[in-house]
């Protein structure tokens, strides 16, 4: 639930998209947004709490990067959901085809 909540915000999705290009500091991540540094920090806390990003200490810098294991878990879950939807749509298509041929 925390990961899906984190992904519900467009700013957090944009931050993840940026981190897909490589590690970045909070100031790097804040640059393209018209929001304050504390607001970016709050977004990063949500992403970190959801396990979607990792932070490390490098002197006085706190670079962030994607957490691949958590993203893989989400991808697997979404793939299962997609398969279930596709199976349901396939059954519906068959039913509609049967109804059409009966008429």
C-alpha positions, 0 to 999 in steps of 0.5 A: 500500500505504501508503494502505491500511495507513493506512486500516486503523486506525479512529483514522486513519479517524476523523481523516480523517473529521474533516478532511473537515469542514475543517482542524484542528490536531493538538490539535483532532484529539486531543480526541475520543480517549482516547489521548496527543498523541504517539500522535495525532502518530504517526497523523498521520505515517502519514497524511502518509507515505501522502499522505492529509493535508497539513500546513502551518506557521502560526507554532507551529501545524501545521494538517492537511488532506486531500490531495484528489489522493491521495484521488481516486486511491484513489477511482478505484482502488476504482471500478475494483475495484468494476466488476471485482467487479460484472462477475464477479457479473453473469457468475455470475448469468448462469451460475446462471440458465442452470443453473436453466433447464437443469433 
